[in-house]
Amino acid sequence: MPLPHFLLMLAAVIVTAGATLLAALSLGVPFQVMGLVVLAGAVVVHLAARSGDAGDGPHHHPGG
């Protein structure tokens, strides 16, 4: 991936995360609830990435 595309993608992710935080705070969502939702999402993504592990996933170490 070329550097300008990577930097643009990174900036888009940061701006989107900021907009999401701003929207949630303006709606009155407490930080604790946002933290629990983010934590639950991270667990789901982590488990989903490992569930189809056929030995060639991100945790595969050939010859290890």
Order of alpha helices (4+ residues) and beta strands (2+ residues): alpha-alpha
